[in-house]
């Protein structure tokens, strides 16, 4: 089990809109971050992305439950993200399963998140959510 991954997860879980300056403790200045909705390059862009993310949601929380190191400086974290957004799902909590692939030396320089973007966002939009639910029923 990787102490680096556990430490990263603990520090990442402690992030909030008031302490995003701490991203530099986790990520190198040349961080390449990708998720199903965004791709950013560099610590300044990552800080801007997280600032926007935290400004638009409330009760954002990551619960990490898997720490899998697969090589020297490479591993996966499995997590559940929980959040509330006033215009999504009637303000109710939304939970999304995902995982992060990380590459690191002393800090993470490559972070790629994998999750269902529909479960995160699209399924909770008033009109689009109904269309996606209909499509899932038809394809299921």
N, C-alpha and C positions, 0 to 999 in steps of 0.2 A: 504494500500500500504506500502511496506516495505522500510524504509529508508536504512536498511542494503543493500538490493538488488540494490537500486538506487546508493548508494555510491560505492558499488563493481563495478557496471557497468561503472560508471564514471571513476574510477581509472583504471579498466581493459582497457577501451578505450584509455587511455593515455599511455599504454605500447608501446614501440618500441624497436628496436635492441640496442639502446643506454642506456636504463634504466631498463633492466630486473632484476637488483639487487633489484628493488622495489617489486618483486613477494612476498617477505617475509612480506610485508605490507598487502597482501591479503590472503595469504595461511599459514596454520600452517606447522611446520617442518615435520609432518607426513602425509602431503597431499596425498590422493589417487586420481589420475586424470586418467580418461578414456575417450577416444573418439573412433569412429569406426576404427581408424587406429593404435592407440597406447594405452598403459597402462603404467603409471609410478607411482612409490611409492617414496615419499619423496621430499622435496623441491629441493635438489641438482639435482635429475633426472628431475624434472619439469623444472628447469632452463636450463638444457642441452637440453631438448626437445624444449623449446621455442627459445633458441638460434639458434638451427638448423632450426626451422620453419621460423624465421625472417630473417635468412641469405639467404634462398632460394627463397624468394618472395619479391615483392616490393608493395608499396601502400597497405599494409595490414591494414584493418579497420573493426571494429565491430560497427554496428549501432543497439543499443538495443531499442526494442519497446514494451516489455512486462515484467512486474515485478509482479510475482504472489507468494506471501507468502502463504504456505499451512499449516504451523504449526510453532511451536516455533523452530527457527533455521533451517527451511527447506523451500525451494522455487525454483521457476523456472524463468529463464530469457529467453526471446525470442529475437532472433537477426538475422541480415543479415551480413554475412562476405563477404567482397569484397577484392580481391587481384589480383595481376598480377604476372605471372611467365613467363620468357622469352621463355620457351620451351612448354608452354601450351596455347592453343587457340590463337596462333599467337601473344602472348603478350598482348591480349585484356583483359579487366577486366572480372573477373569471380565472380559471386555473388551466394552465397549459403545460404539458410534459415536454421536455426537450433534453438535448445534450449539447455539450460544448467540446470541440476538439481544440486542444491547446498545444502550441509549441513554445518552448521557453529555453532560455539560458539562465540568467539570473532573474529576468522578468519575462513576461509573456510577450512575444513578438508576432504571433499569429493566433487569432481567436476566431473560430468559425462555429456559429450556433446553428443547430438543426431543430426545427419545430414546425408544427402545422400552422401556417399563417392564417388559414381559415379559422381554426380554433382560437387563435389569438385575437383576430380582428374581424375579418369579413363576415363570419357567421353571426356576429353580434350587431351588425348594422341593420336598421329596420327593413329596408327593401331587399338588399343583397342577401341578407341572412335567410330570408324566406326562399329566395331562388336557390341558394346553396343547399338548404335543407331538402328542397324538392329534387334537386339533382342527385343528392346522396341517396334519397329513397329510390329514385329511378335506376341508379347504377347498382344499388345494393341488391 
